[in-house]
Protein backbone atom coordinates (compact mmCIF):
# COMPACT_ATOMS: atom_id res chain seq x y z
CA UNK A 1 0.00 0.00 0.00
CA UNK A 2 1.48 3.40 -0.95
CA UNK A 3 2.73 5.35 2.08
CA UNK A 4 1.85 2.53 4.49
CA UNK A 5 3.79 2.91 7.73
CA UNK A 6 5.24 0.29 10.05
CA UNK A 7 5.14 2.25 13.30
CA UNK A 8 7.53 0.17 15.43
CA UNK A 9 10.79 -1.45 14.34
CA UNK A 10 14.32 -1.67 15.74
CA UNK A 11 17.76 -1.63 14.14
CA UNK A 12 20.62 -3.59 15.73
CA UNK A 13 24.11 -3.02 14.35
CA UNK A 14 26.57 -4.11 17.07
CA UNK A 15 29.63 -4.03 14.81
CA UNK A 16 29.18 -0.28 14.42
CA UNK A 17 27.28 0.60 17.58
CA UNK A 18 28.13 -1.35 20.74
CA UNK A 19 25.32 -2.54 23.00
CA UNK A 20 25.03 -1.14 26.53
CA UNK A 21 26.89 -3.10 29.18
CA UNK A 22 23.84 -3.30 31.45
CA UNK A 23 21.49 -4.73 28.83
CA UNK A 24 19.10 -7.60 29.59
CA UNK A 25 19.83 -9.56 26.39
CA UNK A 26 21.99 -9.59 23.26
CA UNK A 27 20.13 -9.56 19.93
CA UNK A 28 21.64 -10.49 16.60
CA UNK A 29 22.20 -8.12 13.70
CA UNK A 30 19.28 -6.38 12.02
CA UNK A 31 20.74 -3.60 9.93
CA UNK A 32 19.28 -0.81 7.83
CA UNK A 33 19.79 -2.94 4.75
CA UNK A 34 17.88 -5.80 6.39
CA UNK A 35 15.09 -3.42 7.35
CA UNK A 36 14.82 -2.03 3.83
CA UNK A 37 14.45 -5.57 2.49
CA UNK A 38 11.79 -6.32 5.10
CA UNK A 39 9.83 -3.17 4.23
CA UNK A 40 9.88 -4.14 0.57
CA UNK A 41 8.66 -7.65 1.41
CA UNK A 42 5.54 -6.44 3.24
CA UNK A 43 4.87 -3.35 1.13
CA UNK A 44 5.50 -0.54 3.61
CA UNK A 45 7.07 2.75 2.52
CA UNK A 46 7.39 4.53 5.85
CA UNK A 47 8.84 3.37 9.14
CA UNK A 48 9.17 4.44 12.76
CA UNK A 49 12.50 3.48 14.30
CA UNK A 50 12.29 2.84 18.04
CA UNK A 51 15.26 2.92 20.39
CA UNK A 52 15.64 -0.61 21.87
CA UNK A 53 16.61 -1.22 25.48
CA UNK A 54 19.96 -2.79 24.53
CA UNK A 55 21.27 0.63 23.50
CA UNK A 56 20.16 2.36 26.69
CA UNK A 57 20.19 6.13 26.23
CA UNK A 58 22.84 6.06 23.48
CA UNK A 59 20.76 6.93 20.42
CA UNK A 60 23.68 6.79 17.96
CA UNK A 61 22.38 3.75 16.07
CA UNK A 62 18.91 5.28 15.90
CA UNK A 63 20.28 8.55 14.51
CA UNK A 64 22.31 6.66 11.92
CA UNK A 65 19.23 4.74 10.79
CA UNK A 66 17.16 7.92 10.59
CA UNK A 67 19.81 9.46 8.35
CA UNK A 68 19.84 6.31 6.21
CA UNK A 69 16.08 6.29 5.56
CA UNK A 70 15.66 10.06 5.39
CA UNK A 71 12.13 11.42 5.12
CA UNK A 72 10.68 7.89 5.00
CA UNK A 73 11.49 7.45 8.69
CA UNK A 74 10.69 8.95 12.05
CA UNK A 75 12.21 8.07 15.41
CA UNK A 76 11.39 7.34 19.03
CA UNK A 77 14.36 7.95 21.32
CA UNK A 78 15.26 7.19 24.93
CA UNK A 79 16.82 9.83 27.18
CA UNK A 80 17.41 10.32 30.87
CA UNK A 81 14.90 13.08 31.59
CA UNK A 82 17.02 14.38 34.46
CA UNK A 83 20.38 14.62 32.70
CA UNK A 84 19.65 15.03 28.99
CA UNK A 85 20.31 18.58 27.85
CA UNK A 86 17.85 20.61 25.81
CA UNK A 87 20.49 20.68 23.08
CA UNK A 88 20.60 16.87 23.00
CA UNK A 89 16.83 16.57 22.70
CA UNK A 90 16.74 19.32 20.08
CA UNK A 91 19.30 17.42 17.99
CA UNK A 92 17.12 14.32 18.22
CA UNK A 93 14.13 16.32 17.07
CA UNK A 94 16.02 17.76 14.13
CA UNK A 95 16.95 14.22 13.09
CA UNK A 96 13.30 13.11 12.99
CA UNK A 97 12.59 11.94 16.53
CA UNK A 98 8.94 12.55 17.39
CA UNK A 99 8.61 10.84 20.77
CA UNK A 100 10.56 9.92 23.89
CA UNK A 101 10.16 6.34 25.09
CA UNK A 102 9.97 4.90 28.58
CA UNK A 103 10.31 1.11 28.60
CA UNK A 104 9.18 -0.41 31.89
CA UNK A 105 8.81 -3.92 30.45
CA UNK A 106 12.10 -4.80 28.74
CA UNK A 107 14.34 -2.72 30.98
CA UNK A 108 12.65 -2.40 34.38
CA UNK A 109 15.91 -2.58 36.35
CA UNK A 110 17.30 0.48 34.59
CA UNK A 111 14.44 2.76 35.68
CA UNK A 112 14.80 3.71 39.32
CA UNK A 113 11.78 5.98 39.52
CA UNK A 114 8.11 5.12 39.82
CA UNK A 115 5.95 5.17 36.67
CA UNK A 116 4.17 8.40 37.74
CA UNK A 117 7.45 10.21 38.41
CA UNK A 118 9.02 8.95 35.20
CA UNK A 119 5.98 9.91 33.14
CA UNK A 120 5.87 13.40 34.65
CA UNK A 121 9.54 14.11 34.04
CA UNK A 122 9.65 12.59 30.55
CA UNK A 123 6.46 14.30 29.44
CA UNK A 124 7.82 17.62 30.62
CA UNK A 125 10.94 17.20 28.50
CA UNK A 126 8.88 15.97 25.55
CA UNK A 127 6.43 18.87 25.74
CA UNK A 128 9.26 21.40 25.64
CA UNK A 129 10.29 19.98 22.27
CA UNK A 130 6.81 19.30 20.82
CA UNK A 131 7.27 15.54 21.14
CA UNK A 132 5.05 12.71 22.36
CA UNK A 133 5.72 10.13 25.06
CA UNK A 134 5.75 6.44 24.19
CA UNK A 135 5.23 3.90 26.98
CA UNK A 136 5.88 0.18 27.15
CA UNK A 137 4.04 -0.55 30.36
CA UNK A 138 1.59 -3.27 31.36
CA UNK A 139 -2.02 -2.21 31.13
CA UNK A 140 -2.75 -2.54 34.85
CA UNK A 141 -0.09 0.04 35.68
CA UNK A 142 -1.18 2.17 32.74
CA UNK A 143 -4.77 2.21 33.99
CA UNK A 144 -3.55 3.45 37.36
CA UNK A 145 -1.78 6.28 35.52
CA UNK A 146 -4.98 7.39 33.83
CA UNK A 147 -5.46 10.62 35.85
CA UNK A 148 -1.88 11.67 35.08
CA UNK A 149 -2.14 10.70 31.41
CA UNK A 150 -5.26 12.83 31.12
CA UNK A 151 -3.49 15.72 32.87
CA UNK A 152 -0.18 15.98 31.00
CA UNK A 153 0.15 18.19 27.95
CA UNK A 154 1.48 15.61 25.48
CA UNK A 155 0.05 12.69 23.53
CA UNK A 156 0.86 9.26 24.97
CA UNK A 157 1.54 6.30 22.69
CA UNK A 158 1.16 2.79 24.12
CA UNK A 159 3.28 -0.03 22.72
CA UNK A 160 2.06 -3.49 21.76
CA UNK A 161 -1.70 -3.45 22.34
CA UNK A 162 -1.05 -1.43 25.51
CA UNK A 163 0.55 -4.59 26.99
CA UNK A 164 -2.91 -5.84 27.90
CA UNK A 165 -3.77 -9.16 29.50
CA UNK A 166 -6.58 -11.05 27.79
CA UNK A 167 -7.63 -12.93 30.94
CA UNK A 168 -10.21 -10.39 32.12
CA UNK A 169 -11.67 -9.97 28.65
CA UNK A 170 -12.93 -6.81 26.99
CA UNK A 171 -15.10 -6.04 30.01
CA UNK A 172 -12.17 -5.94 32.44
CA UNK A 173 -11.67 -2.72 34.39
CA UNK A 174 -8.20 -2.03 33.01
CA UNK A 175 -9.23 -2.45 29.40
CA UNK A 176 -12.33 -0.35 29.96
CA UNK A 177 -10.09 2.41 31.34
CA UNK A 178 -7.96 2.12 28.21
CA UNK A 179 -11.02 2.37 25.98
CA UNK A 180 -12.07 5.58 27.71
CA UNK A 181 -8.60 7.09 27.24
CA UNK A 182 -8.69 6.11 23.57
CA UNK A 183 -12.24 7.42 23.20
CA UNK A 184 -11.26 10.76 24.73
CA UNK A 185 -8.14 11.04 22.56
CA UNK A 186 -5.62 10.91 25.42
CA UNK A 187 -3.68 7.89 24.13
CA UNK A 188 -2.70 6.16 20.91
CA UNK A 189 -2.39 2.36 20.75
CA UNK A 190 0.00 0.42 18.55
CA UNK A 191 -1.58 -2.75 17.15
CA UNK A 192 1.73 -4.56 17.28
CA UNK A 193 3.46 -7.70 18.54
CA UNK A 194 0.47 -9.86 19.53
CA UNK A 195 2.99 -12.40 20.85
CA UNK A 196 3.78 -9.97 23.67
CA UNK A 197 0.19 -9.92 24.97
CA UNK A 198 -0.17 -11.76 28.27
CA UNK A 199 -2.42 -14.86 28.29
CA UNK A 200 -3.08 -14.72 24.53
CA UNK A 201 -2.76 -18.21 23.07
CA UNK A 202 -2.93 -16.89 19.51
CA UNK A 203 -3.30 -13.58 17.70
CA UNK A 204 -6.96 -14.43 17.12
CA UNK A 205 -7.57 -13.93 20.86
CA UNK A 206 -7.04 -10.21 20.26
CA UNK A 207 -9.86 -9.76 17.78
CA UNK A 208 -12.52 -8.60 20.29
CA UNK A 209 -10.03 -6.17 21.82
CA UNK A 210 -9.19 -4.69 18.41
CA UNK A 211 -12.88 -4.40 17.56
CA UNK A 212 -13.52 -2.58 20.84
CA UNK A 213 -10.63 -0.19 20.22
CA UNK A 214 -11.92 0.57 16.73
CA UNK A 215 -15.40 1.25 18.08
CA UNK A 216 -13.90 3.54 20.73
CA UNK A 217 -11.83 5.68 18.36
CA UNK A 218 -10.32 4.43 15.07
CA UNK A 219 -8.37 7.69 14.76
CA UNK A 220 -6.06 6.67 17.62
CA UNK A 221 -4.73 3.36 16.29
CA UNK A 222 -1.61 2.57 14.26
CA UNK A 223 -0.15 -0.73 13.08
CA UNK A 224 3.38 -1.99 13.64
CA UNK A 225 5.35 -5.18 13.11
CA UNK A 226 7.88 -4.97 15.98
CA UNK A 227 10.51 -6.22 13.49
CA UNK A 228 12.93 -7.96 13.87
CA UNK A 229 10.91 -9.58 16.66
CA UNK A 230 13.20 -9.92 19.63
CA UNK A 231 12.62 -12.78 22.04
CA UNK A 232 11.90 -12.42 25.73
CA UNK A 233 10.37 -14.35 28.55
CA UNK A 234 11.78 -16.48 31.33
CA UNK A 235 14.78 -17.69 29.37
CA UNK A 236 16.43 -14.28 29.68
CA UNK A 237 16.77 -14.82 33.42
CA UNK A 238 18.95 -17.91 32.94
CA UNK A 239 20.73 -17.13 29.66
CA UNK A 240 24.19 -15.54 29.73
CA UNK A 241 23.63 -11.97 28.59
CA UNK A 242 26.40 -12.31 26.00
CA UNK A 243 24.72 -15.23 24.25
CA UNK A 244 22.89 -14.01 21.16
CA UNK A 245 19.15 -14.29 21.58
CA UNK A 246 17.42 -15.54 18.41
CA UNK A 247 14.71 -13.46 16.79
CA UNK A 248 11.21 -14.90 16.63
CA UNK A 249 9.96 -16.24 13.32
CA UNK A 250 6.90 -14.13 12.58
CA UNK A 251 4.84 -13.93 9.38
CA UNK A 252 4.15 -10.21 9.20
CA UNK A 253 2.28 -10.52 5.92
CA UNK A 254 -0.16 -12.86 7.65
CA UNK A 255 -0.46 -10.35 10.50
CA UNK A 256 -1.48 -7.63 8.04
CA UNK A 257 -3.92 -9.96 6.29
CA UNK A 258 -5.48 -10.86 9.64
CA UNK A 259 -5.88 -7.19 10.55
CA UNK A 260 -7.54 -6.45 7.21
CA UNK A 261 -9.90 -9.37 7.79
CA UNK A 262 -10.83 -8.07 11.23
CA UNK A 263 -11.46 -4.57 9.92
CA UNK A 264 -13.35 -5.66 6.81
CA UNK A 265 -13.02 -2.14 5.43
CA UNK A 266 -10.33 -0.92 3.02
CA UNK A 267 -10.70 2.72 4.07
CA UNK A 268 -10.32 1.87 7.76
CA UNK A 269 -7.28 -0.27 6.93
CA UNK A 270 -5.75 2.67 5.07
CA UNK A 271 -6.57 5.00 7.95
CA UNK A 272 -4.63 2.85 10.42
CA UNK A 273 -1.64 2.13 8.18
CA UNK A 274 -1.32 5.49 6.43
CA UNK A 275 -3.33 8.42 7.74
CA UNK A 276 -3.08 7.84 11.49
CA UNK A 277 0.65 7.14 11.33
CA UNK A 278 1.12 10.27 9.22
CA UNK A 279 -0.68 12.33 11.86
CA UNK A 280 0.97 10.78 14.91
CA UNK A 281 4.54 10.78 13.63
CA UNK A 282 4.27 13.90 11.48
CA UNK A 283 5.26 12.51 8.10
C-alpha positions as a printed Julia matrix, in Angstrom:
283×3 Matrix{Float64}:
   0.0     0.0    0.0
   1.48    3.4   -0.95
   2.73    5.35   2.08
   1.85    2.53   4.49
   3.79    2.91   7.73
   5.24    0.29  10.05
   5.14    2.25  13.3
   7.53    0.17  15.43
  10.79   -1.45  14.34
  14.32   -1.67  15.74
  17.76   -1.63  14.14
  20.62   -3.59  15.73
  24.11   -3.02  14.35
  26.57   -4.11  17.07
  29.63   -4.03  14.81
  29.18   -0.28  14.42
  27.28    0.6   17.58
  28.13   -1.35  20.74
  25.32   -2.54  23.0
  25.03   -1.14  26.53
  26.89   -3.1   29.18
  23.84   -3.3   31.45
  21.49   -4.73  28.83
  19.1    -7.6   29.59
  19.83   -9.56  26.39
  21.99   -9.59  23.26
  20.13   -9.56  19.93
  21.64  -10.49  16.6
  22.2    -8.12  13.7
  19.28   -6.38  12.02
  20.74   -3.6    9.93
  19.28   -0.81   7.83
  19.79   -2.94   4.75
  17.88   -5.8    6.39
  15.09   -3.42   7.35
  14.82   -2.03   3.83
  14.45   -5.57   2.49
  11.79   -6.32   5.1
   9.83   -3.17   4.23
   9.88   -4.14   0.57
   8.66   -7.65   1.41
   5.54   -6.44   3.24
   4.87   -3.35   1.13
   5.5    -0.54   3.61
   7.07    2.75   2.52
   7.39    4.53   5.85
   8.84    3.37   9.14
   9.17    4.44  12.76
  12.5     3.48  14.3
  12.29    2.84  18.04
  15.26    2.92  20.39
  15.64   -0.61  21.87
  16.61   -1.22  25.48
  19.96   -2.79  24.53
  21.27    0.63  23.5
  20.16    2.36  26.69
  20.19    6.13  26.23
  22.84    6.06  23.48
  20.76    6.93  20.42
  23.68    6.79  17.96
  22.38    3.75  16.07
  18.91    5.28  15.9
  20.28    8.55  14.51
  22.31    6.66  11.92
  19.23    4.74  10.79
  17.16    7.92  10.59
  19.81    9.46   8.35
  19.84    6.31   6.21
  16.08    6.29   5.56
  15.66   10.06   5.39
  12.13   11.42   5.12
  10.68    7.89   5.0
  11.49    7.45   8.69
  10.69    8.95  12.05
  12.21    8.07  15.41
  11.39    7.34  19.03
  14.36    7.95  21.32
  15.26    7.19  24.93
  16.82    9.83  27.18
  17.41   10.32  30.87
  14.9    13.08  31.59
  17.02   14.38  34.46
  20.38   14.62  32.7
  19.65   15.03  28.99
  20.31   18.58  27.85
  17.85   20.61  25.81
  20.49   20.68  23.08
  20.6    16.87  23.0
  16.83   16.57  22.7
  16.74   19.32  20.08
  19.3    17.42  17.99
  17.12   14.32  18.22
  14.13   16.32  17.07
  16.02   17.76  14.13
  16.95   14.22  13.09
  13.3    13.11  12.99
  12.59   11.94  16.53
   8.94   12.55  17.39
   8.61   10.84  20.77
  10.56    9.92  23.89
  10.16    6.34  25.09
   9.97    4.9   28.58
  10.31    1.11  28.6
   9.18   -0.41  31.89
   8.81   -3.92  30.45
  12.1    -4.8   28.74
  14.34   -2.72  30.98
  12.65   -2.4   34.38
  15.91   -2.58  36.35
  17.3     0.48  34.59
  14.44    2.76  35.68
  14.8     3.71  39.32
  11.78    5.98  39.52
   8.11    5.12  39.82
   5.95    5.17  36.67
   4.17    8.4   37.74
   7.45   10.21  38.41
   9.02    8.95  35.2
   5.98    9.91  33.14
   5.87   13.4   34.65
   9.54   14.11  34.04
   9.65   12.59  30.55
   6.46   14.3   29.44
   7.82   17.62  30.62
  10.94   17.2   28.5
   8.88   15.97  25.55
   6.43   18.87  25.74
   9.26   21.4   25.64
  10.29   19.98  22.27
   6.81   19.3   20.82
   7.27   15.54  21.14
   5.05   12.71  22.36
   5.72   10.13  25.06
   5.75    6.44  24.19
   5.23    3.9   26.98
   5.88    0.18  27.15
   4.04   -0.55  30.36
   1.59   -3.27  31.36
  -2.02   -2.21  31.13
  -2.75   -2.54  34.85
  -0.09    0.04  35.68
  -1.18    2.17  32.74
  -4.77    2.21  33.99
  -3.55    3.45  37.36
  -1.78    6.28  35.52
  -4.98    7.39  33.83
  -5.46   10.62  35.85
  -1.88   11.67  35.08
  -2.14   10.7   31.41
  -5.26   12.83  31.12
  -3.49   15.72  32.87
  -0.18   15.98  31.0
   0.15   18.19  27.95
   1.48   15.61  25.48
   0.05   12.69  23.53
   0.86    9.26  24.97
   1.54    6.3   22.69
   1.16    2.79  24.12
   3.28   -0.03  22.72
   2.06   -3.49  21.76
  -1.7    -3.45  22.34
  -1.05   -1.43  25.51
   0.55   -4.59  26.99
  -2.91   -5.84  27.9
  -3.77   -9.16  29.5
  -6.58  -11.05  27.79
  -7.63  -12.93  30.94
 -10.21  -10.39  32.12
 -11.67   -9.97  28.65
 -12.93   -6.81  26.99
 -15.1    -6.04  30.01
 -12.17   -5.94  32.44
 -11.67   -2.72  34.39
  -8.2    -2.03  33.01
  -9.23   -2.45  29.4
 -12.33   -0.35  29.96
 -10.09    2.41  31.34
  -7.96    2.12  28.21
 -11.02    2.37  25.98
 -12.07    5.58  27.71
  -8.6     7.09  27.24
  -8.69    6.11  23.57
 -12.24    7.42  23.2
 -11.26   10.76  24.73
  -8.14   11.04  22.56
  -5.62   10.91  25.42
  -3.68    7.89  24.13
  -2.7     6.16  20.91
  -2.39    2.36  20.75
   0.0     0.42  18.55
  -1.58   -2.75  17.15
   1.73   -4.56  17.28
   3.46   -7.7   18.54
   0.47   -9.86  19.53
   2.99  -12.4   20.85
   3.78   -9.97  23.67
   0.19   -9.92  24.97
  -0.17  -11.76  28.27
  -2.42  -14.86  28.29
  -3.08  -14.72  24.53
  -2.76  -18.21  23.07
  -2.93  -16.89  19.51
  -3.3   -13.58  17.7
  -6.96  -14.43  17.12
  -7.57  -13.93  20.86
  -7.04  -10.21  20.26
  -9.86   -9.76  17.78
 -12.52   -8.6   20.29
 -10.03   -6.17  21.82
  -9.19   -4.69  18.41
 -12.88   -4.4   17.56
 -13.52   -2.58  20.84
 -10.63   -0.19  20.22
 -11.92    0.57  16.73
 -15.4     1.25  18.08
 -13.9     3.54  20.73
 -11.83    5.68  18.36
 -10.32    4.43  15.07
  -8.37    7.69  14.76
  -6.06    6.67  17.62
  -4.73    3.36  16.29
  -1.61    2.57  14.26
  -0.15   -0.73  13.08
   3.38   -1.99  13.64
   5.35   -5.18  13.11
   7.88   -4.97  15.98
  10.51   -6.22  13.49
  12.93   -7.96  13.87
  10.91   -9.58  16.66
  13.2    -9.92  19.63
  12.62  -12.78  22.04
  11.9   -12.42  25.73
  10.37  -14.35  28.55
  11.78  -16.48  31.33
  14.78  -17.69  29.37
  16.43  -14.28  29.68
  16.77  -14.82  33.42
  18.95  -17.91  32.94
  20.73  -17.13  29.66
  24.19  -15.54  29.73
  23.63  -11.97  28.59
  26.4   -12.31  26.0
  24.72  -15.23  24.25
  22.89  -14.01  21.16
  19.15  -14.29  21.58
  17.42  -15.54  18.41
  14.71  -13.46  16.79
  11.21  -14.9   16.63
   9.96  -16.24  13.32
   6.9   -14.13  12.58
   4.84  -13.93   9.38
   4.15  -10.21   9.2
   2.28  -10.52   5.92
  -0.16  -12.86   7.65
  -0.46  -10.35  10.5
  -1.48   -7.63   8.04
  -3.92   -9.96   6.29
  -5.48  -10.86   9.64
  -5.88   -7.19  10.55
  -7.54   -6.45   7.21
  -9.9    -9.37   7.79
 -10.83   -8.07  11.23
 -11.46   -4.57   9.92
 -13.35   -5.66   6.81
 -13.02   -2.14   5.43
 -10.33   -0.92   3.02
 -10.7     2.72   4.07
 -10.32    1.87   7.76
  -7.28   -0.27   6.93
  -5.75    2.67   5.07
  -6.57    5.0    7.95
  -4.63    2.85  10.42
  -1.64    2.13   8.18
  -1.32    5.49   6.43
  -3.33    8.42   7.74
  -3.08    7.84  11.49
   0.65    7.14  11.33
   1.12   10.27   9.22
  -0.68   12.33  11.86
   0.97   10.78  14.91
   4.54   10.78  13.63
   4.27   13.9   11.48
   5.26   12.51   8.1
